[in-house]
Amino acid sequence: MSKNALLQYAESLVEKKEFPLFKSGDTITVQYKIKEGNKERIQNFQGVVLQRRGSGPAETFTVRKISGNVGVERIFPIASPFIEDIVINKRGVVRRARIFYLRERRGKRARIREKRV
């Protein structure tokens, strides 16, 4: 089985949801389903996209937020059945695809310019 055929097979197994196009530097809110016991609820995770990685059903994106003065990063698979919705809050202007330099910055230095529409 060739690599291309394997990718096509993997994509046929995963149900594809339509999300808005976003890139690194954008501030997004990911609405994520969480199961606690037999209950299910939706939790919002709002932060800056640090990177998008991979392609097809294996694509992931990393979101970073500051919670209680501590930086929290979470990696979401784009094809996850637990992602309910992705909302874009702000479009950011950055010059690179992976903005890991944001990890060392705090406060005003961690700001990203907003893209004018």
PyMOL commands that set and color helices and strands:
alter all, ss='L'
color gray80, all
select helices_A, chain A and resi 3-13+56-58+100-104+107-110
alter helices_A, ss='H'
color red, helices_A
select strands_A, chain A and resi 27-36+39-53+60-67+70-77+83-90
alter strands_A, ss='S'
color yellow, strands_A
deselect
rebuild
show_as cartoon
